[in-house]
Amino acid sequence: MLSRVEHVFQLARDDSEAQPDNSYCVVIGLAQHRLGLLVDELIGERDIVIKPLGGVLGDVPGIAGATELSHHETVLVLDVPGIVEE
């Protein structure tokens, strides 16, 4: 199966937002199940510490938590087993 990240999270692209020239497929999996996620950009690979989210974002399906990258940039971390099971 192949899906765009915005479809997994039911996000709408702004019509004024240009479609990227390139897309990348990130293959995620759980046991024998695989899913290809189309993303606009790949930043790199890092070892991270996932911090839990509280409040409103704590119960969002498909989000495992957040991590802080360099330059004090916080990003959401996908819950791969949760996405594959959906």
Buried (B, 14 or more C-beta within 10 A) or exposed (E): EEEBBEEBBEEEEEEEEEEEEEEEEEEBEEEEEEBBBBBBEEEEEEEEEEEEBEEEEEEEEBBBBBBEEEEEEEEBBBBBBBBBEE
